[in-house]
């Protein structure tokens, strides 16, 4: 779906919260906004039922027929209706992010290569989390060798759309200028694989 125009519609809704103090004008502006959002929803997703959901949300009762209602409670309900609709539009915008991620998964596949060091617990936590997302974690040493060298296995399995790199402090090292100041660092193979993974895509 193309979400161009959503920001402008959200801004218009926010403007209604502190806009027209005349019940007739505020009611008119609200209905124009609701109609424009409905048209926009129909243009981006005519078959997803979004217009029907939008139409079912709270509305303005400042004007009913030829009668005006400018009581404080009516104005409060009017502004609450705007806030409810703005919140719903915010939830709609999250669909865009989900669809973009789904598109990337369709394009690159669901395999996630895990680069790791010696921290077994961290590796397993990340792998199980990836599985809960409905994706497939790829841990190199768990894959069959099939007569391949480690480098050949890496080239085959690291050629994926996504990777998670765990730079856990499994080694210690120091600068040549400060040899006595040893500090924790990631394993060098993890650093190497970190650099190689982006070049595969």
C-alpha positions, 0 to 999 in steps of 0.5 A, spaced: 500 500 500 502 507 498 501 511 504 503 517 501 498 523 504 497 520 511 501 525 514 497 531 512 491 527 514 493 526 521 496 533 521 489 536 519 486 531 525 490 534 530 488 541 527 481 540 529 483 539 536 484 546 537 481 549 531 474 552 530 470 554 536 464 555 533 460 548 533 457 549 526 464 550 523 467 545 527 462 539 525 463 541 518 471 541 518 470 534 522 466 531 517 470 534 511 476 530 514 472 524 515 470 524 508 477 525 505 480 520 510 475 515 507 477 517 500 484 516 501 483 509 505 479 507 499 484 509 494 490 505 498 486 499 500 479 498 497 478 491 499 481 491 506 475 493 509 478 500 512 473 504 510 468 501 514 472 500 520 473 508 519 466 509 518 464 505 525 469 510 529 466 515 534 463 521 530 461 529 531 454 530 535 455 538 535 450 538 530 444 533 529 439 535 524 438 543 525 439 543 532 446 545 535 449 542 541 454 546 544 454 543 551 461 542 554 460 534 554 459 534 547 465 538 545 469 533 550 466 527 546 467 531 539 475 531 541 475 524 544 472 522 537 478 526 534 483 522 538 480 516 537 480 516 530 487 519 530 490 513 534 486 509 529 490 512 523 497 511 527 495 504 527 494 504 520 501 507 519 504 501 522 501 496 517 506 500 512 512 497 516 509 490 517 508 490 509 515 493 508 518 487 512 514 482 509 516 484 502 523 484 504 522 477 507 519 475 500 524 478 496 530 475 500 527 469 504 526 467 511 533 465 513 537 469 518 544 467 518 547 468 526 554 470 526 557 468 533 563 467 538 563 462 544 557 465 548 552 459 547 547 462 551 547 468 547 546 464 541 541 460 543 537 466 546 537 469 539 536 463 535 529 462 539 527 469 538 528 468 531 524 462 530 518 465 534 518 471 529 517 465 524 524 466 521 529 460 520 536 461 524 542 459 520 548 457 525 553 454 521 556 449 525 549 446 526 549 445 518 551 438 515 559 439 512 557 435 506 565 434 504 565 442 504 571 446 508 568 451 513 569 457 508 565 453 503 560 452 508 560 459 510 559 462 503 553 457 502 549 459 508 551 466 509 548 468 502 542 470 505 538 477 506 539 478 513 544 476 518 545 477 526 552 478 529 553 477 536 560 481 538 560 478 545 566 479 549 569 472 548 577 474 547 581 479 550 586 483 546 590 490 546 593 495 542 601 494 540 602 500 544 599 498 550 600 491 550 599 490 558 592 493 557 588 487 555 580 488 554 575 484 552 573 483 545 569 479 540 572 473 536 576 475 530 572 470 526 566 474 528 569 480 526 571 477 519 564 474 518 561 481 520 565 484 514 563 479 509 556 478 510 554 485 507 558 483 501 554 477 499 547 482 498 
